[in-house]
């Protein structure tokens, strides 16, 4: 019995994903060069076409010329390896693994080129066997194809093991679910060559990749969520007389600080890509609790009394409680924990004299220590209802003087070293006002 139904069914699924993906892609503004997922889609569709064609030709040896069968099978084997190469490139891309070095380029591409040449030279060695389920091909070209499949799967496993923390936890779980099906289909095909089930492996991976990472609806929902957070944060911050851009500037300063820390290898063990992504998304929520502070305190033009200051300090605890209560069932636990930490601890001080818990040093979560510097710098450099704006020199001096007392000294020094970049962001927002 020929396996046309399996191949056709898998191709229909991938075609549907192809259509859905590009319909969503057309709505996006950044339609530039082909992505790794798009290359994988393209070669997968080519693979299904050749798979269906070769299933036919290998089972009609009496009517299909040998040279035609050989050429079609050579193309089919080459496309299989190209698909596995693109599987690896896609895994490397989503894990944000750098492949720019000449060493990695040789490791990744040289085997594919060498294998392609060997398969081409071995075209005449392709043999056709009669199986119980279907006829199938064997020979040097087929063996080389299998070797390359195992090679790229091994590379993908190495990259996954080393860089998997760069991927959000839920996405990691989604990909791991497809591993048994993918590997099972590949190994089944190798040990039972007349099964013709390779299409199951490719289809499973593409389906999981689309649902977990490439779905335009999910991307739009994430963007919408972030825009709502920014808008809500702006409204809250606007109550104390800020311009409404405080949140956006603070996030940009956080982004610059994180880049500076990573460039200089500071807190490298903590600042992986997932942590950085969570931090940048959590930074706008640092002052959520201000919504629970009365206008008479928040908008008071003069100095706060002791009692009023105690009321103001409650915004850290209330903000953290709001985040945990409102978002805990909607977001990833790691992200919620970080947003909670940022809201609760961004007024703690390195010397332990801050609030609400009087934490000191590295007992203060790293995310809160980063946001503290960005928040204070922006606050002092902008006009508020209770005071005028400080100059940039004065604002940077606040950070410098607070290093080791109010702020983490390593983060403060990293911030001061990128003064030119900070000023660039500052003036860009000034021009937009």
C-alpha positions in Angstrom: 0.0 0.0 0.0 1.4 3.4 -1.0 1.6 6.1 1.6 0.1 8.9 -0.5 -2.4 9.7 2.2 0.2 10.4 4.8 2.3 12.6 2.6 -0.7 14.5 1.2 -2.2 15.0 4.7 1.0 16.4 6.0 1.4 18.7 3.0 -2.1 20.0 3.5 -1.3 20.8 7.2 1.9 22.7 6.2 0.2 24.5 3.4 -2.5 25.7 5.8 0.3 26.9 8.2 2.0 28.6 5.2 -1.2 30.5 4.3 -2.0 31.5 7.9 1.6 32.6 8.5 1.9 34.8 5.4 -1.6 36.3 5.9 -0.4 37.4 9.4 3.0 38.4 8.0 1.4 40.8 5.5 -0.1 42.8 8.3 3.3 43.4 9.8 5.4 46.4 8.8 8.8 44.7 8.9 8.6 42.6 5.7 12.3 42.5 5.0 14.5 39.5 4.3 13.3 35.9 4.5 13.3 34.6 8.1 14.6 31.2 9.1 11.1 29.9 9.6 10.1 31.0 6.1 13.0 29.1 4.6 12.0 26.1 6.6 8.4 26.4 5.3 9.6 26.7 1.7 11.9 23.7 1.7 9.4 21.7 3.7 6.8 22.2 0.9 9.4 21.3 -1.7 10.1 18.2 0.4 6.5 17.1 0.4 6.2 17.5 -3.4 9.3 15.4 -4.0 8.2 12.9 -1.4 4.9 12.3 -3.1 6.6 12.2 -6.5 9.3 9.7 -5.4 6.7 7.5 -3.7 5.1 7.2 -7.0 8.2 6.6 -9.1 9.8 4.1 -6.7 6.7 2.0 -7.0 6.5 2.3 -10.8 10.0 1.2 -11.7 8.6 -0.5 -14.8 7.3 2.7 -16.3 9.7 5.4 -15.0 13.2 5.5 -16.5 16.0 4.8 -14.1 17.8 8.1 -14.8 14.5 10.0 -14.0 14.1 8.0 -10.8 17.7 8.7 -9.8 17.5 12.4 -10.4 14.2 12.7 -8.5 15.6 10.7 -5.6 18.8 12.7 -5.5 16.7 15.9 -5.3 14.5 14.4 -2.6 17.5 13.3 -0.5 19.1 16.7 -0.9 15.9 18.5 0.2 15.7 16.3 3.3 19.1 17.4 4.4 18.3 21.0 3.5 15.2 20.8 5.7 17.3 19.4 8.6 19.9 22.2 8.0 17.0 24.7 8.2 15.7 23.0 11.3 19.0 23.6 13.0 19.2 27.2 11.7 15.7 27.9 13.0 16.5 26.4 16.5 19.7 28.6 16.6 17.6 31.6 15.6 14.9 31.3 18.2 17.5 30.6 20.9 19.4 33.7 19.6 22.7 31.8 19.2 25.3 33.7 17.3 26.5 32.0 14.1 28.6 34.7 12.6 32.1 33.3 13.3 33.9 31.5 10.5 34.3 28.4 12.8 30.5 28.0 13.2 29.9 28.7 9.5 32.2 25.8 8.7 30.6 23.5 11.3 27.1 24.3 10.0 27.4 24.6 6.2 30.5 22.6 5.2 28.9 19.2 5.9 25.9 20.1 3.9 28.0 21.1 0.9 30.2 18.1 1.2 27.2 15.8 1.6 25.5 17.3 -1.5 28.6 16.6 -3.6 28.9 13.0 -2.4 25.2 12.4 -3.0 25.6 13.8 -6.6 28.6 11.6 -7.3 26.8 8.6 -5.9 23.7 9.1 -8.0 24.4 5.9 -10.0 24.7 3.8 -6.8 21.0 4.4 -5.8 19.3 1.0 -5.5 15.6 0.3 -5.3 14.3 -2.3 -2.9 11.0 -4.0 -2.6 9.5 -3.6 0.9 6.4 -5.0 2.5 4.7 -1.5 2.7 6.4 0.2 -0.2 9.4 0.1 -2.5 12.3 2.3 -1.2 15.8 3.5 -2.2 19.2 2.6 -0.7 22.8 3.2 -1.6 25.7 5.7 -0.8 23.5 8.8 -1.3 20.8 7.5 1.1 23.4 6.7 3.7 25.0 10.1 3.4 21.5 11.6 3.8 21.0 9.7 7.0 24.4 10.7 8.4 23.7 14.4 7.7 20.2 14.1 9.4 21.9 12.7 12.5 24.6 15.3 12.3 22.2 18.3 12.3 20.0 16.7 15.0 23.1 16.4 17.1 24.0 20.1 16.5 20.4 21.2 17.3 20.6 19.2 20.6 23.9 20.9 21.5 22.6 24.4 20.8 19.3 23.6 22.6 21.2 22.4 25.7 23.5 25.4 25.8 21.0 28.2 24.9 17.6 26.9 25.9 17.2 29.4 28.8 17.0 32.1 26.1 13.6 30.8 25.2 10.5 31.4 27.4 9.6 28.5 29.5 6.2 27.8 27.9 7.9 27.8 24.4 10.5 25.3 25.7 7.8 23.0 26.9 5.9 23.2 23.6 9.0 22.2 21.6 9.9 19.4 24.0 6.4 17.9 23.4 7.2 17.4 19.7 10.6 15.8 20.3 9.4 12.2 20.8 7.3 12.4 17.6 10.1 14.0 15.6 12.8 11.6 16.7 10.5 8.6 16.6 9.6 9.3 13.0 13.2 9.9 12.0 14.5 6.7 13.7 11.5 4.7 12.4 12.3 5.8 8.8 16.0 4.8 9.3 15.4 1.3 10.7 12.2 0.6 8.6 13.1 2.3 5.3 9.9 1.2 3.6 7.7 3.0 6.2 8.1 6.4 4.5 7.2 8.4 7.6 9.7 11.2 7.5 6.9 13.7 6.7 5.5 13.2 10.2 8.8 14.6 11.7 8.8 17.7 9.6 5.1 18.4 10.0 5.2 18.1 13.8 8.1 20.5 14.1 6.5 23.1 11.8 3.2 22.8 13.6 4.7 23.3 17.0 7.0 26.1 15.8 4.0 28.0 14.3 1.8 27.6 17.4 4.5 28.4 19.9 6.5 31.1 18.2 5.3 32.2 14.8 1.5 32.7 15.1 0.8 36.3 14.1 -2.3 36.3 16.4 -0.1 35.5 19.4 2.4 38.2 18.4 -0.3 40.8 18.0 -1.8 39.8 21.4 1.6 40.2 23.1 2.1 43.6 21.4 -1.4 44.6 22.5 -0.7 43.5 26.0 2.5 45.6 26.2 0.7 48.7 24.7 -2.0 48.4 27.4 0.6 48.1 30.1 2.4 51.2 28.8 -0.8 53.2 28.5 -2.0 52.2 32.0 1.4 53.0 33.4 1.4 56.4 31.7 -2.0 57.3 33.2 -0.8 56.3 36.7 2.5 58.3 36.4 0.6 61.3 34.9 -1.2 61.7 38.2 1.9 63.1 40.0 2.6 65.7 37.3 5.0 63.8 35.1 4.8 64.3 31.3 3.4 60.9 30.6 6.6 59.8 29.0 8.3 58.7 32.2 7.5 55.0 31.7 8.8 54.9 28.1 12.0 56.7 29.0 12.6 54.5 32.0 12.2 51.4 29.9 14.7 52.7 27.4 17.2 53.5 30.2 16.7 49.9 31.6 17.4 48.5 28.1 20.6 50.5 27.9 21.7 49.4 31.4 21.1 45.8 30.6 23.0 46.0 27.3 25.9 47.7 29.2 26.0 45.0 31.9 25.9 42.2 29.4 28.6 43.8 27.3 30.9 44.1 30.3 30.1 40.6 31.6 28.5 42.0 34.8 25.9 39.7 36.4 26.2 37.5 33.3 24.9 34.4 35.0 21.5 36.1 35.7 21.1 38.3 32.6 20.2 35.6 30.1 17.8 36.5 27.2 14.7 35.4 29.1 15.6 37.4 32.2 16.3 40.5 30.0 13.0 40.1 28.1 11.1 39.8 31.4 12.9 42.8 32.9 12.1 45.1 30.0 8.5 44.0 30.0 8.2 44.4 33.8 9.9 47.8 34.1 6.7 49.8 33.1 4.9 48.3 36.1 7.3 49.6 38.7 4.9 52.3 39.9 1.5 50.5 39.5 0.8 51.0 43.2 0.6 54.8 42.8 -3.0 54.3 41.7 -3.8 53.5 45.3 -2.3 56.7 46.6 -4.6 59.7 47.1 -4.2 62.8 44.9 -3.7 65.0 48.0 -0.4 63.1 48.6 0.6 62.2 45.1 0.1 65.7 43.7 1.2 67.8 46.7 3.4 70.6 45.5 5.5 70.8 48.6 7.5 68.5 50.9 5.5 65.6 52.3 4.9 65.2 56.0 6.1 62.1 57.8 2.6 60.6 57.7 2.2 61.5 54.0 5.5 59.9 53.2 4.4 56.7 54.9 1.3 56.7 52.7 3.5 57.3 49.6 5.8 54.4 50.5 2.8 52.0 50.5 2.7 52.2 46.7 5.5 49.6 46.5 3.6 46.9 48.4 0.2 47.8 46.9 1.6 47.7 43.4 3.2 44.3 43.9 -0.1 43.0 45.4 -2.0 44.3 42.4 0.3 42.6 39.9 0.1 39.3 41.7 -3.7 39.5 42.0 -4.5 40.7 38.5 -1.9 39.0 36.3 -1.0 35.7 38.0 -3.5 33.7 36.0 -2.7 35.4 32.7 1.1 35.4 32.4 4.2 33.2 32.8 5.1 32.7 36.5 8.7 34.0 35.9 7.5 37.2 34.4 4.9 37.8 37.1 7.6 37.2 39.8 9.9 39.7 38.2 7.1 42.3 37.8 6.2 41.8 41.4 9.9 42.2 42.5 10.3 45.4 40.4 7.1 47.0 41.9 7.9 46.0 45.4 11.6 46.6 45.7 12.6 49.4 43.3 12.8 51.8 46.3 15.1 49.5 48.3 18.7 50.9 48.8 22.0 49.2 48.5 22.9 50.2 52.1 19.6 48.8 53.5 17.9 52.2 54.3 15.2 51.9 51.7 11.7 50.5 51.8 9.5 48.5 52.2 11.7 45.8 53.7 15.0 47.5 54.2 16.8 44.9 52.0 20.5 45.6 51.3 23.1 44.7 48.7 22.4 41.7 46.5 19.4 40.7 48.7 17.6 43.2 46.5 16.6 41.5 43.3 18.7 42.4 40.4 15.7 43.6 38.3 14.8 46.1 41.0 18.3 47.4 41.3 18.4 48.1 37.6 15.0 49.8 37.5 15.9 51.9 40.6 18.7 53.7 38.7 16.6 54.2 35.5 13.6 55.4 37.6 15.6 57.8 39.7 17.6 59.3 36.8 14.4 60.0 34.9 12.6 61.3 37.9 15.3 63.9 38.8 15.9 65.0 35.2 12.2 65.8 34.6 9.9 68.5 36.1 7.3 67.4 38.6 4.6 69.2 40.4 6.7 69.5 43.6 10.0 70.6 42.0 11.8 71.6 38.8 13.9 69.4 36.6 17.6 69.0 37.4 20.2 69.5 34.7 21.8 66.4 33.1 25.0 67.0 34.9 23.1 67.1 38.2 21.1 64.1 37.3 24.2 62.0 36.5 25.8 63.3 39.7 22.9 61.9 41.7 23.6 58.4 40.3 27.4 58.8 40.9 26.9 60.0 44.5 24.5 57.2 45.2 26.7 54.4 44.0 27.4 52.1 46.9 24.8 53.7 49.2 21.5 54.1 47.3 22.5 52.1 44.2 24.3 48.9 43.2 27.8 50.3 42.5 28.5 48.0 39.6 25.2 49.0 37.9 25.7 52.6 38.7 29.2 52.6 37.1 27.9 50.8 34.0 25.2 53.5 33.7 27.7 56.3 34.0 29.9 54.7 31.3 27.1 54.9 28.8 26.3 58.6 29.4 26.4 59.4 25.7 23.7 56.8 24.9 21.5 57.9 27.9 21.7 61.5 26.7 20.8 60.5 23.2 17.6 58.9 24.5 16.9 61.9 26.8 17.1 64.3 23.8 15.1 62.1 21.5 12.2 62.3 23.9 12.7 66.0 24.4 12.3 66.6 20.7 9.1 64.5 20.6 7.4 66.6 23.3 
